[in-house]
Amino acid sequence: MTTRELFARLLKCEAGGEGEDGMKAVATVIMNRVNVSGGQYLRENQGSLRNVIQQPGEFTCMMSDVYGEPNPQTVWSNPPEDIHYHIADWALSGNKLSGAGECLWYYNPFAPDCASYFPRNGSGVIFNRINQHCFYNPTSLYYQT
């Protein structure tokens, strides 16, 4: 599977129900991790999109099991459609959704409010909410990871 197809599959699986802006926001976060200037993501992924996508524990859609149960929604069970390739190509061309800024994280809280900080270690601070996902910019703590 090409990296482009893997990216399109991840976008469909992670944000396919979030509309075009939601998918573009998730694509922005993923590419921000590819292009980050320091911290854990630079050290572990070395600017590689495939490494970002395949980093263990980062994307639910890349996990075959979640909380000890088989995961029915994975990149392998969700073939991409034209819109997913279009958004992947949009992001690979250097485009960003301004509503996702320099965010390195997102998650769906399944609640009306976003937590102020994410992940739990406080390395990200809330920046914006787009549809069901909360988006987080890195704090100075992230660059110490």
C-alpha positions in Angstrom: 0.0 0.0 0.0 1.4 3.4 -0.9 1.8 6.1 1.7 -0.7 8.2 -0.1 -3.3 5.4 0.1 -2.5 4.8 3.7 -3.0 8.5 4.4 -6.3 8.6 2.6 -7.5 5.5 4.5 -6.5 7.0 7.8 -8.4 10.2 7.0 -11.5 8.2 6.1 -11.3 6.1 9.2 -10.3 8.9 11.7 -12.5 11.7 10.4 -14.7 10.4 7.6 -17.9 11.5 9.4 -16.6 15.0 10.1 -17.1 16.6 6.7 -14.4 18.1 4.5 -13.2 20.7 7.1 -13.0 18.0 9.8 -10.9 15.7 7.5 -8.7 18.7 6.5 -8.2 19.5 10.2 -7.1 15.9 10.9 -4.8 15.9 7.8 -3.3 19.2 9.1 -2.5 17.6 12.5 -0.9 14.6 10.8 1.2 16.8 8.5 2.1 19.0 11.5 3.6 15.9 13.1 5.6 15.2 10.0 7.0 18.7 9.9 7.3 19.5 13.6 10.6 21.2 14.5 11.3 19.3 17.7 10.1 17.0 20.5 8.9 13.4 20.4 7.4 13.4 16.9 10.5 14.7 15.3 12.7 12.3 17.2 10.5 9.2 16.6 9.2 9.9 13.1 12.1 11.8 11.5 9.8 13.7 9.1 8.3 10.5 7.6 4.5 10.5 7.0 4.5 6.7 7.0 6.3 6.7 10.4 3.8 9.2 11.8 0.8 7.1 10.7 2.3 3.9 11.9 3.6 5.2 15.3 2.2 2.7 17.9 -0.7 3.9 19.9 -1.3 7.2 18.1 -4.3 6.5 15.9 -7.2 4.2 16.9 -7.7 3.3 13.2 -4.2 1.7 13.1 -5.0 -0.6 16.0 -6.4 -4.1 15.4 -7.5 -4.2 19.1 -8.9 -1.4 21.3 -9.2 -1.9 25.0 -8.8 -5.7 24.5 -11.6 -5.9 21.9 -11.3 -6.3 18.1 -11.4 -3.0 16.4 -14.0 -3.0 13.6 -12.9 0.4 12.2 -9.4 0.2 10.9 -7.6 1.5 7.8 -7.7 -2.0 6.4 -11.5 -2.3 6.6 -12.2 1.2 5.2 -11.1 1.7 1.6 -10.8 5.4 0.7 -13.0 7.2 -1.8 -12.1 10.1 -4.1 -12.7 12.8 -1.4 -10.2 11.1 0.9 -7.5 11.0 -1.8 -8.3 14.7 -2.6 -7.8 15.7 1.0 -4.6 13.6 1.3 -3.2 15.3 -1.9 -4.3 18.7 -0.5 -2.3 18.1 2.7 0.6 16.6 0.9 0.8 19.7 -1.3 1.5 21.8 1.8 -2.0 23.1 2.5 -3.3 23.6 6.1 -6.6 24.3 7.6 -6.2 27.5 9.6 -8.6 26.2 12.3 -6.1 23.4 13.1 -3.1 25.8 13.4 0.0 24.1 14.5 -1.9 21.4 16.4 -0.3 18.1 17.0 -3.2 16.3 18.7 -7.0 15.9 18.3 -9.6 13.7 19.9 -13.3 13.3 20.1 -14.4 13.8 23.7 -17.9 12.4 23.1 -19.0 15.4 25.3 -19.9 19.0 24.7 -16.7 20.4 26.1 -13.0 19.9 25.3 -10.5 19.3 28.0 -8.1 22.3 28.5 -5.0 20.1 28.0 -4.3 16.9 26.0 -2.6 14.5 26.2 -2.7 13.9 29.9 0.9 15.1 30.4 -0.1 18.6 29.5 2.0 18.9 26.4 -1.0 20.2 24.4 -3.4 23.1 25.1 -6.8 23.5 23.5 -6.8 25.5 20.3 -10.1 24.9 18.6 -13.0 22.5 18.2 -14.0 21.5 14.7 -17.2 19.4 14.6 -16.7 16.6 17.1 -13.0 16.8 17.5 -10.9 19.0 19.9 -7.6 20.2 18.5 -4.5 21.0 20.7 -1.4 23.1 20.1 1.9 22.0 21.7 3.0 23.7 24.9 6.6 24.3 25.8 6.4 21.0 27.7 6.0 19.1 24.4 9.4 20.3 23.2 10.9 18.7 26.4 9.5 15.3 25.5 
